[in-house]
Amino acid sequence: MSVNAIESGDSLAERFENLKQRIAALNPRYRAFSHVAPVDPALLGELDAERRAGRARSAIHGLAVSVKGNIPVAGLPWTEGSAVFADRVAERDAAIVARARAAGGIVVGTTTLSELAMYGVENPFEPMGLNPWDVKRTAGGSSTGAGVAAALDLATVNIGTDSGGSIRNPACHCGVVGFMPKIGALDLAGKPNYAPSLSTIGLIARTVSTITRAFAALGGGEGGAAPSRRFLLPRRLVDSMSDDATLALFRAALDRLRAAGIDIVEGEVDGWLDAERAAGVISLHECGQALATMDLARASEGIRKRAAMAGMLRADDVAAARATAARFKQALRDAIDATQSDAAITPTWPFAAPLIEAETVPVQGRDVPLDPHRNCFVRAANAIDACALSLPMGLYPGAGVPAGLHLMAPGGRELRLLATAAACEAALPALPALRL
């Protein structure tokens, strides 16, 4: 189901029958989908006729689309991965789903996620997707199933949400591309928004080209933006937070980018880790406000614990976090402008996807808590409504799972970031084929 499917001579009926069989074969093991949608043969025929008449609706015409389980899809269970909403069925599509259908996309199901899209590595109500590179290791979250579906080629366009790395984390661990635009770049209407200062809708796919085309088709904008030829590298941050294997992969990726004519300029961004922590406070506060309106009797212990922790926050803690985020937002713009760069470049995670049950990870000779260390590169982007993207930069030699390269730019520069990511993708090594 590649991005070039609209040019394929095969009928959509044939291709979607093959996809149905692939989902049936792989989903029981890897759990990409919580609910698989029936595909209407009449719709396939209509889209086929339009394609053959040269009237494709968009670049995603005839492509399989998955939707994260916290986004309503009319007629499908809309549980948000929680027993709190176990009996709910969506009455109507969210705006982004309606947009995908209007663009000729074919919704094939809703994907598994952390409960209520609040990060967790396990979900007792709806089991989360498993990493297709190593099922014992995390596949990331909260848009877990979207990353797994992309990696297994079960859907071409995978719609997710990101309030603290939730798109970029699974993209990193599953060896695909995850793109987070600024808040509202893709229509949020109809989607629960438990962290409105941080959360946005984004995309996961196998290539930057697919994401660029899908972003345009879904209303994000298109244009001939030129790629950046210069990145800002906060080296002290990267060197102090990453383990040796990540540093080796990252330095090899930088060498490839330099060989492709991209400049890497070193310069720290004041307050990066402070902003990461601030995002955590803001997320806890805003999610706590949402949880306070719910009956959590059927929620998991982790969600109830989160609600209790949120109740302990003080108003001045939240105000201080918002002020910290505002300072970092300006600091990033200043650092990028001062170095004439367009994006900051780091690894996506500072270590390989850990074992699902892991609580600590070894980094430079010491064991550090998995949380919040895992967030050190990704969550600051949410604190400042940036746009950000993760793409594969290789496999960890020991663990055999993918590593991600992370690009972050001020919000509003999405098209430039996508063009830049395409240039990086062309310079980086392709991952080997998955062995399923």
Residue pairs with C-beta under 8 A, 6 or more apart in sequence:
1 15
1 19
1 63
1 64
1 153
1 155
1 156
2 156
3 59
3 63
3 156
3 205
3 207
3 209
3 210
3 213
5 15
5 62
5 63
5 156
6 51
6 56
6 59
6 61
6 62
6 63
6 104
8 15
11 44
11 48
12 44
12 45
12 47
12 48
12 51
12 62
12 106
13 41
13 44
13 45
13 48
16 39
16 44
16 64
16 106
16 108
19 64
19 108
19 154
20 39
22 152
22 153
22 154
23 32
23 33
23 36
23 108
23 109
23 154
26 32
26 152
26 154
26 436
27 33
27 36
27 154
29 130
29 135
30 129
30 130
30 132
30 135
30 148
30 152
31 112
31 127
31 128
31 129
31 130
31 145
31 148
32 66
32 111
32 112
32 129
32 145
32 146
32 148
32 149
32 152
32 154
33 66
33 108
33 109
33 110
33 111
33 112
33 145
33 149
33 154
34 69
34 77
34 79
34 81
34 109
34 110
34 111
34 112
34 113
34 126
34 145
35 69
35 76
35 77
35 109
35 110
36 108
36 109
37 73
37 75
37 76
37 107
37 108
37 109
37 110
39 106
39 108
43 106
44 106
47 61
47 62
47 104
47 106
48 62
50 56
50 57
50 61
50 104
51 61
51 62
56 62
56 104
57 102
57 103
57 104
58 103
58 104
58 213
58 216
58 217
59 213
59 214
59 216
59 217
60 100
60 103
60 104
60 105
60 156
60 157
60 213
60 214
60 217
60 218
61 103
61 104
61 105
62 104
62 106
63 104
63 105
63 106
63 156
63 157
64 105
64 106
64 108
64 154
64 155
64 156
64 157
65 100
65 105
65 106
65 107
65 108
65 155
65 156
65 157
65 158
65 159
66 107
66 108
66 109
66 110
66 111
66 145
66 146
66 149
66 154
66 155
66 157
66 158
66 159
67 73
67 94
67 96
67 97
67 100
67 107
67 109
67 110
67 111
67 159
68 110
68 111
68 113
68 117
68 142
68 143
68 145
68 146
68 158
68 159
68 160
68 161
69 78
69 79
69 80
69 81
69 110
69 111
69 112
69 113
69 126
69 145
70 80
70 81
70 113
70 116
70 117
70 142
70 161
70 191
70 192
71 94
71 96
71 97
71 110
71 159
71 161
71 190
71 191
71 201
72 78
72 90
72 91
72 92
72 93
72 94
72 97
72 190
72 191
73 90
73 93
73 94
73 97
73 107
73 110
74 90
74 91
74 92
74 93
74 97
75 89
75 90
76 89
76 90
76 109
76 110
77 88
77 89
77 90
77 110
78 85
78 88
78 89
78 90
78 110
79 85
79 86
79 88
79 125
79 126
80 113
80 115
80 116
80 117
80 192
81 112
81 113
81 114
81 115
81 116
81 117
81 123
81 125
81 126
81 128
82 115
82 116
82 125
82 126
82 298
82 299
82 300
82 303
83 125
83 298
83 299
83 300
84 116
84 294
84 295
84 296
84 298
84 299
84 303
86 125
86 298
92 190
93 101
93 190
94 189
94 190
94 191
95 187
95 188
95 189
95 190
95 191
96 159
96 186
96 187
96 188
96 190
96 191
96 201
96 218
97 107
97 159
97 190
99 187
99 218
99 219
100 107
100 157
100 159
100 217
100 218
101 107
103 217
103 218
105 157
105 217
108 154
108 155
109 155
110 145
111 129
111 143
111 144
111 145
111 146
111 148
111 149
111 158
111 160
112 123
112 126
112 127
112 128
112 129
112 144
112 145
112 148
113 123
113 126
113 128
113 141
113 142
113 143
113 144
113 145
114 120
114 121
114 123
114 128
114 141
114 142
114 144
114 166
115 123
115 124
115 125
115 126
115 299
115 300
115 302
115 303
116 194
116 287
116 291
116 299
116 303
117 142
117 143
117 161
117 163
117 166
117 192
117 194
118 142
118 194
118 287
118 303
118 306
119 141
119 142
119 164
119 165
119 166
119 169
120 141
120 142
120 300
120 302
121 128
121 138
121 141
121 356
122 128
122 356
123 300
124 300
125 300
128 139
128 141
128 144
128 145
129 139
129 144
129 145
129 147
129 148
129 149
129 170
130 139
130 148
131 137
131 138
131 139
131 148
131 173
131 174
131 353
131 401
132 139
132 148
132 151
132 152
132 174
132 434
132 436
133 151
133 173
133 174
133 175
133 353
133 400
133 401
133 402
133 434
134 353
134 399
134 400
134 401
136 355
136 356
137 173
137 352
137 353
137 354
137 355
137 356
137 399
137 401
138 173
138 353
138 354
138 355
138 356
139 147
139 148
139 170
139 173
139 174
139 353
140 147
140 165
140 169
140 170
140 171
140 172
140 173
140 174
140 353
141 166
141 169
141 170
142 161
142 166
143 158
143 160
143 161
143 162
143 166
143 167
143 169
143 170
143 178
143 204
144 170
146 158
146 159
146 160
146 167
146 170
146 204
147 158
147 160
147 169
147 170
147 171
147 173
147 174
147 176
147 178
147 204
148 154
148 170
148 174
149 155
149 158
149 204
150 158
150 171
150 174
150 176
150 177
150 204
150 205
150 206
151 174
151 175
151 176
151 206
151 434
152 434
152 436
153 206
156 205
156 206
156 210
157 203
157 205
157 210
157 214
158 203
158 204
158 205
159 201
159 202
159 203
159 218
160 166
160 167
160 170
160 178
160 201
160 202
160 203
160 204
161 167
161 191
161 199
161 200
161 201
161 202
162 168
162 178
162 180
162 199
162 200
162 201
162 202
162 382
163 194
163 195
163 198
163 199
163 200
163 283
163 382
164 195
164 198
164 279
164 280
164 283
164 375
164 378
164 379
164 382
165 375
165 378
165 379
165 381
165 382
167 178
167 179
167 180
167 202
167 203
167 204
167 390
168 178
168 180
168 348
168 378
168 388
168 389
168 390
168 404
168 406
169 178
169 348
169 349
169 374
169 378
169 390
170 178
170 204
171 177
171 178
171 204
171 348
171 390
171 391
171 404
172 178
172 348
172 349
172 353
172 390
172 392
172 402
172 403
172 404
172 406
173 349
173 353
173 401
173 402
173 404
174 402
175 392
175 395
175 401
175 402
175 431
175 434
176 204
176 205
176 206
176 392
177 204
177 205
177 206
177 207
177 208
177 210
177 211
177 389
177 390
177 391
177 392
177 421
177 425
178 202
178 203
178 204
178 389
178 390
179 202
179 203
179 204
179 211
179 215
179 387
179 388
179 389
179 418
179 421
180 200
180 202
180 381
180 382
180 387
180 388
180 389
181 200
181 201
181 202
181 215
181 220
181 387
181 411
181 414
182 200
182 385
182 386
182 387
182 411
182 412
182 414
183 196
183 198
183 199
183 200
183 385
183 411
184 200
185 200
185 201
185 220
185 221
185 387
185 411
185 414
186 200
186 201
186 202
186 203
186 215
186 218
186 219
186 220
187 201
187 218
187 219
188 200
188 201
191 201
192 290
193 199
194 286
194 287
194 290
194 291
195 282
195 283
195 286
195 287
196 286
197 282
197 286
197 322
197 385
198 279
198 282
198 283
198 286
198 382
198 383
199 382
200 385
203 211
203 214
203 215
203 218
204 211
205 211
205 214
207 425
208 389
208 391
208 418
208 421
208 422
208 425
209 422
211 418
212 222
212 418
212 419
212 422
215 221
215 222
215 414
215 418
216 222
220 414
221 414
221 415
222 415
223 415
225 415
225 416
225 418
225 419
226 416
226 419
227 416
227 419
227 420
227 422
227 423
228 262
228 341
228 342
228 343
228 416
228 419
228 420
228 423
229 261
229 262
229 263
230 262
230 263
230 264
230 265
230 339
230 340
230 341
230 342
231 257
231 262
231 263
231 264
231 265
231 341
231 342
231 343
231 344
231 345
231 407
232 265
232 266
232 267
232 269
232 335
232 336
232 339
232 341
232 343
232 344
232 345
233 254
233 264
233 265
233 266
233 267
233 344
233 345
233 346
234 266
234 267
234 268
234 269
234 272
234 344
234 346
235 266
235 268
236 268
237 268
237 269
237 272
237 273
237 346
237 376
237 377
238 247
238 250
238 346
238 347
238 377
239 247
241 350
241 363
241 373
241 376
241 377
242 250
242 347
242 350
242 351
242 363
243 350
243 351
243 352
243 361
243 362
243 363
243 364
244 364
245 351
245 352
245 396
245 397
245 398
245 399
246 347
246 349
246 350
246 351
246 352
246 396
246 403
249 347
249 393
249 394
249 396
249 403
250 346
250 347
250 393
250 403
250 405
252 393
252 394
253 393
253 394
253 405
253 428
254 264
254 345
256 427
256 428
256 429
257 264
257 424
257 427
257 428
258 264
259 427
260 423
260 426
260 427
262 423
262 424
262 427
264 345
265 339
265 340
265 341
267 335
267 338
267 339
268 335
269 328
269 331
269 332
269 335
269 344
270 327
270 328
270 331
270 335
271 324
271 327
271 328
271 331
272 328
272 380
273 376
273 380
274 324
274 328
275 324
275 325
275 327
275 328
275 380
275 383
275 384
276 372
276 375
276 376
276 379
276 380
276 383
277 321
277 324
277 372
278 320
278 321
278 322
278 324
278 325
278 328
278 383
279 321
279 325
279 375
279 379
279 380
279 382
279 383
280 372
280 375
280 379
281 313
281 317
281 318
281 320
281 321
282 318
282 321
282 322
282 325
282 383
283 382
284 306
284 309
284 310
284 313
285 310
285 313
285 317
285 318
285 321
287 306
287 310
288 306
288 307
288 309
288 310
288 311
288 313
289 310
291 303
291 306
291 307
291 310
292 307
292 310
292 311
296 303
296 304
296 307
324 383
325 383
325 384
326 384
328 380
328 383
328 384
329 383
329 384
329 385
329 386
329 410
332 344
332 384
332 386
332 408
332 410
333 410
335 341
335 344
336 342
336 343
336 344
336 409
336 410
342 409
342 413
342 416
342 417
342 420
343 407
343 408
343 409
343 413
343 417
343 420
344 407
344 408
344 409
345 405
345 406
345 407
346 377
346 406
346 408
347 377
347 393
347 403
347 404
347 405
347 406
348 377
348 378
348 390
348 403
348 404
348 405
348 406
349 374
349 377
349 378
349 403
349 404
350 363
350 373
350 374
350 376
350 377
351 361
351 363
351 374
352 396
352 398
352 399
352 401
352 403
353 399
353 401
353 402
354 361
354 370
358 370
359 369
359 370
360 367
360 368
360 369
360 370
361 367
361 368
361 370
361 373
362 368
363 373
372 379
377 406
378 388
378 390
378 406
380 386
380 408
381 387
381 388
381 408
384 410
384 411
385 411
386 408
386 409
386 410
386 411
387 408
387 409
387 410
387 411
387 412
387 413
387 414
387 417
388 406
388 407
388 408
388 409
388 417
389 406
389 407
389 417
389 418
389 421
390 404
390 405
390 406
390 407
391 404
391 405
391 407
391 421
391 424
391 425
391 428
392 402
392 403
392 404
392 405
392 428
392 431
393 403
393 404
393 405
393 428
393 429
394 402
394 403
394 428
394 429
394 431
395 401
395 402
395 403
395 431
395 432
396 402
396 403
402 431
405 424
405 428
407 417
407 420
407 421
407 424
409 416
409 417
